[in-house]
């Protein structure tokens, strides 16, 4: 069951390098197609795993990457057509006998699987799709839903992979070692000049739009979907949106993982799921038509080993976990107490940093609004969306509002819990209500935990700095401070908590 390399012709005849692994038993076999820009050879163990469970497994270098010739246009026009050609080719092979095909992948490969699954009807459309930590498109990867640019992650990805046939995973780290202030230089669109190599596609990244095109197309699909995400993945909300909007049988698994689908804290080992075994079981059920025609999902309570059922909408079935929204007011003793920074200055020259959880102490001029809760009297289970609604004002025509929620254990150790950022263009000096979505949380917080909230004007280098001039942050070369004011009255944090603890086993729930 060792993979062999074959070349699958694209619609224009370009030979796409593909590793194929067949089961030892005679066919016909269902097939799994994985299309990736990160090197097909990294999937050899995965291909053997699929083959051991009766699937013909294919991993393919996308056009212009690694073993496949041509020019790569990230998230571009070729992925749908090349994917359809590969699925159709698989059906034509004797080991397939025209049988079913699953399109699968994670991150960029999930984008490839989705655009193939949402293509024109025919032999080039797969019968089911697995999308893990999906990078849905250029617009979704480049910006947050409310507009702010994802600078650090995009700079790292483009430096490593953009406009080249191979990868240099440490390219940005090496550049930052040579120039630690690399990402501070303006304009953002001139990053390639500082990396020392051509990146012609970098400036156009920021002009891509709008968001949500794959989610919109998915509403018309009747194919089975398995969407896998991590509550610590920056694309988690895109994963949830894909599942929520999908037209066919849809399943959602949200674990305590980051973008690599690994847990970064030892206590999350209790939430471990064998994803390979889950994919195989789900694929067999999907291809057999055994999935209930509805949306089902489960979310971790990170660190507890427990999982809760989630469904779209308010309806609750027998045994389903019951949740409720709790409000942590900024002006209530049991909510979040304002420590300092009701008035602060968001200075893009000295921005609040995303890579430092320390907060300023003493009498230094405030660069953020800081709030703290009393210790939790009992464990708190969070399983659903979190939102901050604040009454605030800025004295500049453009302003970003970043809200970071941190859990402080009884010893004072800080752990990131939730984050959100929105871009606003409100009348200068006018107090308005601002809603900042903080994502979907799945955590168990032990008794004694305190919640710390920070409201700031920047979150750099994870996000580009708003110049506060009304100019485009990726082309701006001039920065100016912005004075902010937060009104405690009427401002609050809203969390979804588990009211009745009714747990489920994730794999059976996903596969029925």
Buried (B, 14 or more C-beta within 10 A) or exposed (E): EEBEEBBBEBEEEBBBBBBBBBBEEEBBBBBBBBBBBBBBBEBBEBBBBBBBBBBBBBBBBBBBBBBBBBEBBBBBEBBBBBBBBBBBBBBEBEBBEEBBBBBBBBBBBBBBBBBBBBBEEEBBBBBBBBBBBBBBBBBBBBBBBBBBBBBBBBBBBBBBBBBBBEBEEEBBEEBBEEEEEBBEEBBBBBBBEBBEEEBEBBBEBBEBEEBBBBBEBBEEBEBBBBBBBBBBBBBBBBBBBBBBBBEBBBBBBBBBBBBEBEBEEEEBEBBEBEBBEBBBBBBBBBBEEEBEEEBBBBBBBBBBBBBBBBBBEEEBEEEBBEBEEBEBBBBEEEBBBBBBBBEBBBBBEEBBBBEEBEBBEEEEEBBBBBBBBEEBEEEBBBBBBBBBBBBBBBBBBBBBBBBBBBBBBEEEEBEEBBBBBBBBEBEBEEBEEBEBBBBBBBBBBBEBBBBBBBBBBBBBBBBBBBBBBEBBBBBBEEBEBBBBBBBBEEBBBBBBBBEEEBBBEBBEBBBE
